[in-house]
Amino acid sequence: MSTLPRIAKSKAKPLVSEDELPSFLKSSSESEEEEEEWEPKSKVASKRRLPKKPESKPKKAASPRSTVIRKRTRKTAVKEEPNVSLPIAADEDSKDGLKLLQPKEDGDPKPKTRPKKPKMPQGTKINVSQGKMNNLDSDEIPSTSTPLMENEVKQEKYEDFTFDEPPLKRIKSTTCPQGKPVKHPGSTKHQEELEMNWDIVQVLSERTNIEPWVCANIICLFRDENTIPFIARYRKELVNNLEADALREVQQTLEELRTVAKKTHATIQKIKKEGKLSGGLLAALLNCKTLDELDHVSAPYKTGSKGTKAQRAKQLGLEPAAISLIENPVELSLFSYIKPNVKGLTTIQEVETGIQHILADMFAKDKDTLDFIRTLCQQRYICIQSALAKVSSKNVNEKDVNKFQLYQNFSCNIKNIQHHQILAINRGENLKILTVKVNVPDGVKNEFCRWCVNERWRPKRYAKPELMKILHNSVEDSYKRLIYPLLCREFRSKLTSDAEKESIMMFGRNLRQLLLTSPVRGRTLMGVDPGYKHGCKLAIISPTSQILHTDVVYLHSGQGFREAEKIRRLLAHYNCSTVVIGNGTACRETEAYFADLIMKKYFAPLDVVYCIVSEAGASIYSVSPEASKEMPDLDPNLRSAVSIARRVQDPLAELVKIEPKHIGVGMYQHDVSQTLLKATLDSVVEECVSFVGVDINICSEILLRHIAGLNANRAKNIIEWREKNGPFISREQLKEVKGLGPKSFQQCAGFIRFNQEYIRTFCSNQQTELAAEGHALMAKADVQVTSEKRGKKKSKPAANIAVWPNPLDQTCIHPESYDIAKRFLTLIGGNPNAIGKPDMQQKVNAVIQKEGIEGAAKILNTTVHTLQIIIDGLTQPEGFDIRTDFDKPDFKRSIVCLEDLSIGTVLTGKVENATLFGVFVDIGVGKSGLIPIRNITETKLSKAKKRRSLGLGPGERVEVKVLNIDIPRSRITLDLLRVL
């Protein structure tokens, strides 16, 4: 392997002050596209943070060129390879205090040193935007199967790895051995570079309902460019077993908070430049936690603003009078401010009004005052109301108005309103069909006014009745003109934001369910893209997805009988007994046609079955560049039939070719943030592809680019390497691919699979050829490979193909845990070549029954989570696929009509789509029935299946009972009996 220059370039550097550190938001956009900033990024290789040796001597980056250094580093190249996501350095000032090390920019020409006990200067600030943690107690260190540093470091020696793999370098801390559970209840304070008057960890914890120590860890993991699939599988103990959906929510919320901080500081700089920044304004800006609050405080200072009433009053010189009314009302004389020649100060009433505006502005921007009114609102009944707009009938189609019949006189407590109701109300308001308002009871206003006058803004000395009247009027004016509109905006904004997030999460859950549909392997399939005038497009594909035949038949133009003979001939010729019909135009007629022929046993002796599959996105894909590259000689109309058939054969491999938003699962797709939707759906695709895993030697470039840590360029480079050098033999060879650095390798390695049987056959053939060519040629190849090292750390074995593969590469075990896996195999007396066989399962069970999984983890000095992954990897049969736990397509032989249904009929069906108000089920009558959300209870859901959330997803088979049939509106209401 050749990684030395990269490693040398990015060696750990001393801690630096805040001024020298890059801002986490430098690359962020200043525009309104803040949602885009939280898109998972795993494209940059992280900087190295662990030293090769705990020396204090400086080492220049160019030194690795020498032969001596290369020779010395050769033994430790792979040991150091796993990237440590949470490096920790001890602070000398506190005995047990630990601080995260700070990676530095590559371009620093200073010598790179690593003291044996790294110090952190007392005045040093840690850049929180980069996710730093301060003062972690030694018994609460984040630890995984990767090494950590502490005050005393021991380096243990291990035997050479038996599978031609050198052992990983393990650094064991004396007080926190590898594998301890992780928790930081008292050490979660993060300090952002763009400081605010609130702690990012605490706010993140409050908004996501996740423990602060977990939030602190997640910030660090994302800072180090770790991907969600990698964290969810290999860093479970650091995130307290959070699943991918929860991690995405935290990531999104974190980016929202950082966007607020970024915009706040940009606003501060702008106002400061204009010379308008006061201490009170600065505090008010730094207290903002949302963009709505920031807009409220900064509105008067925006470019082009005429200025608020309060600002105009201040320009007239009335601010001292307003302050005096609160601080020292005895000495306040309003008549002294009257100036007959100045507009706004000509009468006592104008002076009073000016003071009132200044006070109202002070109240509306005071943190304590706003906190009080928000707390008050939480305790009271606040409702959102919608009604039919008066002018809607003139400009809007009556059909559209009827769609919002439920919301034409609607009122609901904001605590109880459903997410889909908010999205519906918002859509009606945008279409000018509905008017919406938030109703805050008068009792809130009255109590707020009393509190302001008698407590918060009570004059410090006796005030005359006329001054108290001004104060009363100021409080009422502040509430009516400034605070109430702010509260309404906040309530609406939060309700909409929560509804959008839930809608997007629903999209993600549905998409995951669809992508993880169990593949139908080993069958020859006929895909049918239905149509009327232009005929039905047919495509027959082999069990390995090769296109065997394509054709067009006209089933619905009076030629049905003649075309039936052609279809029978094709099915018999290719021994195909499964027909896949797309659910688009003419689907019902095509389904009826095939069902009729099957019932008449027209295709005998073949026992033909059919299934309906969603063709969403198939037509878009058929004219895409990817489809043209994959099927260059095929007509686009026929490509869609091929895509429909492949969606049953391997749903994941086919659906990743389509833009996720075109798959069409979810609700209110066009009402939510498109940037956020795309980021979430892309992240779900990455999660699914990664968790299923890909065979590096046969997968397509499109599938490969969705693996965690990879992108389009890296996927292309992997394919080019494969075409040039032949199949990959082991995961280590991925390091030879251009553009795939240590960080990318760490993120993707655990999700790459190797077909061991194929590789063993390939290696045997290559060894035979090499033996025939003689030792001279092998020696020559060795010299050639050595000359290609170019000074990099890990030397490549002479002609990689001659090296036997590592059996662990076929498992989900990460290369950073190979050393632990090897010791576990030694502990149970297992043979690496028996991975996935019953004998291995028995040996693992025997040890776990004897020691318990926690005891075994303690013996191996690792975490329970890491050991569980190793056990899963060793015991899962070769070719294991997590999708086998999910449902297969529903194959049928007959059809039922809507008119055939009756109330009380019990049917089986397949979930087609899930929304926030219910689940749509295809029961085979041409129209999906709806199971209202109230009918889906936890007791009816299957306990055996591993559910990610309470709910049903596309593809699941259910048993339902018909509750109501509305034939004119084609609506069927169902009750869920059980999940099959």
ZIJOHU-V937416 format. One record per pair of residues at least 12 apart in sequence whose C-alpha atoms are under 7 Angstrom apart, sorted by the first residue. I is the first residue (numbers start at 0). J is the second residue. D is the distance in whole Angstrom. If there is no record, write none. Layout:
i=<I,I>
j=<J,J>
d=<D,D>
//
This chain:
i=<0,0,0,0,0,0,1,1,1,1,1,1,2,2,2,3,3,3,4,6,7,8,8,9,9,9,10,10,10,10,11,11,11,11,11,12,12,12,12,12,13,13,14,14,14,16,16,17,17,17,17,17,20,22,22,23,23,33,34,34,35,35,36,37,37,37,38,39,40,41,41,41,41,42,44,44,44,44,45,45,46,48,48,50,53,53,53,54,54,54,55,55,55,55,56,57,57,57,58,58,58,59,59,63,64,69,69,72,73,73,73,76,76,77,77,77,78,78,78,78,79,79,80,81,81,81,82,82,83,83,84,84,85,85,85,86,86,86,86,87,87,87,87,87,88,88,88,88,89,89,89,89,90,90,91,95,95,96,96,96,96,97,97,97,97,97,98,98,98,98,99,99,116,125,126,126,126,127,127,127,127,128,128,129,130,130,130,131,131,132,132,132,132,133,133,133,134,135,135,136,137,137,138,139,139,139,140,141,141,142,142,142,142,143,143,143,143,143,144,144,144,144,144,144,145,146,146,146,146,147,147,147,148,148,149,151,151,152,152,152,152,153,153,153,154,154,154,155,162,166,167,167,176,177,177,178,178,178,179,180,181,181,182,183,184,187,187,187,187,188,193,193,193,195,195,195,196,196,197,200,200,203,203,207,213,213,213,216,216,217,225,226,226,226,227,227,228,228,228,228,229,231,235,236,259,259,259,263,263,270,283,283,283,284,291,296,308,309,309,309,312,312,317,317,318,320,321,321,321,324,325,325,325,325,326,326,327,327,328,328,328,328,329,329,329,334,337,351,355,355,355,356,358,359,359,359,359,360,362,363,363,363,372,375,380,381,381,381,381,382,382,382,382,382,382,383,383,383,383,383,383,383,384,384,384,384,384,384,385,385,385,385,385,385,385,385,385,386,386,386,386,386,386,386,387,387,387,387,388,388,388,388,391,391,400,403,406,407,418,419,419,419,421,421,421,422,422,437,448,448,452,499,502,503,505,505,506,506,507,507,507,508,509,509,509,509,509,510,511,511,512,512,512,513,513,514,514,514,514,515,515,515,516,516,516,516,516,516,517,517,517,517,517,518,518,518,518,518,519,519,519,520,520,521,522,523,523,523,523,524,524,524,524,524,524,524,525,525,525,525,525,525,525,525,526,526,526,526,526,526,526,526,526,527,527,527,527,528,528,528,528,529,529,529,529,529,529,530,530,531,531,534,534,534,534,535,535,535,536,536,536,536,536,536,537,537,537,537,537,538,538,538,538,544,549,567,576,576,576,576,577,577,577,578,578,578,579,579,579,579,579,579,580,580,580,581,581,581,581,581,582,582,582,582,583,587,591,594,594,594,597,598,608,608,608,609,609,609,610,610,610,610,614,615,615,615,616,616,616,617,617,618,620,621,621,621,622,652,655,656,659,664,665,665,665,666,684,685,685,685,688,688,689,689,689,690,691,691,692,692,692,693,693,693,694,694,694,694,695,695,695,696,696,700,700,700,706,707,707,708,708,708,709,709,713,713,716,716,717,720,728,728,728,729,729,729,730,730,748,749,749,749,749,750,752,752,752,753,753,754,755,762,762,762,765,765,766,780,780,781,781,784,806,806,810,811,812,812,812,819,820,827,827,827,829,834,834,835,835,835,835,835,836,836,839,840,886,886,888,894,895,895,896,897,902,902,902,903,903,903,904,904,905,905,905,906,906,906,906,907,907,907,907,907,908,908,908,908,908,908,909,909,909,909,909,909,910,910,910,910,910,911,911,912,912,913,913,913,916,916,917,917,917,917,918,918,928,928,928,928,929,929,929,930,930,930,930,934,934,935,937,939,939,939,940,940,941,956,956,957,957,957,958,958,958,958,958,959,959,959,959,960,960,960,960,961,961,962>
j=<734,735,792,793,794,795,735,788,791,792,793,794,791,792,793,790,791,792,791,47,60,60,105,46,47,105,46,47,48,111,47,48,49,50,102,102,103,111,112,113,112,113,100,101,119,123,124,123,124,125,126,192,126,128,192,128,129,258,674,675,674,675,254,250,251,254,678,226,224,224,225,226,708,708,740,741,742,743,223,742,102,86,102,113,113,114,115,113,114,115,112,113,114,115,112,110,111,112,110,111,112,110,111,790,790,790,792,792,792,793,794,792,793,165,167,793,165,166,167,168,167,168,741,145,745,815,742,745,145,146,220,223,99,141,219,99,100,147,148,99,100,147,148,149,100,117,148,149,116,117,149,150,118,119,118,136,137,134,135,136,137,133,134,135,136,137,132,133,134,135,131,132,150,190,190,191,192,189,190,191,192,191,192,222,218,219,222,189,219,187,188,189,215,186,188,189,186,183,186,186,174,175,175,181,182,183,181,181,237,177,178,179,181,177,178,234,236,862,177,178,816,861,862,865,815,169,170,171,177,170,171,172,170,172,172,172,173,170,171,172,173,170,171,172,169,170,171,169,805,818,815,818,860,860,861,860,861,862,862,236,236,237,212,212,212,200,211,212,215,200,260,261,264,260,285,286,285,286,286,214,215,252,253,249,237,238,239,237,238,238,746,707,708,746,243,246,243,686,689,707,746,243,864,864,288,289,290,284,293,300,364,365,366,296,489,364,356,356,357,360,353,357,353,354,357,354,354,357,358,458,456,457,458,459,458,459,459,460,458,460,461,462,460,461,462,347,350,469,469,472,473,473,473,473,474,476,477,477,477,477,481,482,447,443,412,412,413,438,439,410,411,412,413,437,438,410,411,412,413,436,437,438,409,410,411,435,436,437,406,407,408,409,410,433,434,435,436,406,407,408,409,433,434,435,407,432,433,434,431,432,433,434,431,432,432,427,424,433,498,498,915,916,494,495,498,495,498,487,474,475,471,671,666,676,665,914,664,665,679,680,683,952,664,665,913,952,953,664,683,687,952,953,954,953,954,650,651,654,687,651,882,885,650,882,885,886,887,954,882,883,885,886,887,647,648,649,650,887,647,648,649,542,648,542,542,540,541,542,575,539,540,541,575,577,578,644,537,538,539,540,577,578,579,644,538,539,578,579,580,640,641,643,644,579,580,581,640,580,581,639,640,581,583,584,585,586,589,584,585,555,585,551,552,553,554,551,552,553,550,551,552,636,637,640,549,550,551,637,640,550,637,640,641,645,637,602,605,606,607,608,607,608,609,608,609,610,609,610,611,612,643,644,610,611,612,611,612,613,614,643,611,612,613,614,614,925,894,892,893,894,892,893,890,891,892,890,891,892,888,889,890,891,643,661,662,663,657,661,662,639,642,639,657,635,638,639,635,702,702,701,680,912,912,913,914,914,705,705,706,707,705,706,706,707,750,750,880,881,750,751,752,750,751,752,751,752,753,754,751,752,753,726,727,714,715,718,747,746,747,743,746,747,743,747,738,739,736,737,736,736,758,800,804,804,805,808,748,808,813,811,812,813,814,811,808,809,810,808,809,809,809,800,801,803,800,801,801,797,798,797,798,797,831,832,872,872,868,869,872,859,869,842,843,846,842,873,874,873,874,875,876,877,874,876,874,874,954,955,954,923,923,924,924,924,961,962,963,960,961,962,960,961,959,960,961,922,958,959,960,922,956,957,958,959,920,921,922,956,957,958,921,922,954,955,956,957,952,953,954,955,956,953,954,952,953,951,952,953,931,932,929,930,931,932,930,931,970,971,972,973,971,972,973,972,973,974,975,974,975,975,949,976,977,978,977,978,978,978,979,977,978,979,975,976,977,978,979,973,974,975,976,973,974,975,976,973,974,974>
d=<6,6,7,4,5,5,6,6,4,5,5,6,5,5,6,6,4,4,6,7,5,6,7,5,5,6,7,5,6,7,6,4,6,7,6,7,6,5,6,7,7,7,7,6,7,5,6,7,5,6,6,7,7,7,7,5,6,6,6,6,6,7,6,6,5,5,5,7,6,5,6,6,5,6,6,6,4,6,7,5,6,7,7,7,7,7,5,6,6,6,6,5,4,6,6,6,5,5,6,6,7,6,7,7,5,7,6,6,6,5,7,6,5,7,6,7,7,6,4,4,7,6,7,7,6,5,7,7,6,7,6,6,7,7,7,6,6,6,7,4,6,6,6,7,6,6,6,6,7,6,6,6,6,6,6,5,5,5,5,5,7,7,5,5,6,7,6,5,6,6,6,6,7,6,6,6,5,6,5,4,6,5,6,5,5,5,6,6,6,6,6,5,7,6,6,7,6,7,5,7,7,7,6,6,5,5,6,5,6,6,6,6,6,7,6,6,7,7,7,6,6,6,7,6,7,6,5,7,7,6,7,7,7,6,6,6,6,6,6,5,7,6,6,7,7,5,7,7,5,5,7,6,7,6,5,6,4,4,6,6,6,6,6,5,6,7,6,6,6,7,6,7,7,7,5,7,5,5,7,6,6,7,7,7,7,5,7,6,7,7,7,6,7,7,6,7,7,5,7,7,6,6,7,7,7,6,6,6,7,7,6,7,7,7,7,7,6,5,4,6,5,7,7,6,7,7,5,7,6,7,7,7,4,6,6,5,7,6,7,6,7,5,7,6,6,7,7,7,6,7,5,7,6,5,6,6,4,7,7,6,6,6,7,7,7,6,6,6,5,6,5,4,5,6,5,6,6,6,6,6,4,6,6,4,7,6,5,6,6,6,6,5,7,6,6,4,7,7,4,5,7,5,5,7,5,6,5,6,7,5,5,5,6,5,6,7,7,7,4,7,6,7,7,6,7,7,7,6,6,7,7,5,7,6,6,7,6,5,7,6,6,7,6,7,7,5,6,7,6,7,6,6,7,6,6,6,5,7,7,7,5,7,6,6,6,6,6,7,5,5,5,6,5,6,5,5,6,7,6,5,7,6,6,5,5,6,5,5,5,6,6,7,6,5,6,6,7,6,4,7,6,5,6,6,5,6,6,5,6,5,6,6,4,6,5,6,5,6,5,7,5,6,7,6,5,6,6,6,5,6,6,6,5,4,7,6,5,6,6,5,7,7,6,6,5,5,6,7,6,7,7,6,5,7,7,6,6,6,4,6,6,5,6,6,4,7,6,5,6,7,7,6,6,5,6,6,5,6,5,6,6,6,5,6,7,6,7,6,5,6,6,7,6,6,5,5,5,6,7,6,5,6,6,6,5,6,6,5,6,5,6,6,6,5,5,5,6,6,7,7,6,6,6,6,6,6,7,5,6,6,6,6,5,6,5,7,6,6,5,6,6,7,5,6,6,5,5,7,6,6,6,6,6,6,6,7,6,6,5,5,5,5,7,7,6,7,6,6,6,7,6,7,6,6,6,6,6,6,7,6,6,4,7,7,6,5,7,6,5,7,7,6,6,7,7,7,6,6,6,5,7,6,6,6,5,5,6,6,6,7,6,6,6,6,7,5,6,6,5,5,4,6,7,6,6,5,6,6,7,6,6,5,5,5,5,6,6,6,5,6,6,5,6,4,7,7,6,5,6,6,7,6,4,6,6,5,4,6,6,6,5,7,6,6,4,6,6,5,5,5,6,5,6,7,5,7,6,7,6,5,6,5,4,4,5,7,7,5,6,6,6,5,6,6,5,6,7,6,6,6,7,7,5,7,6,6,6,6,5,6,4,5,6,5,5,6,7,6,5,5,5,6,5,7,7,5,6,6>
//
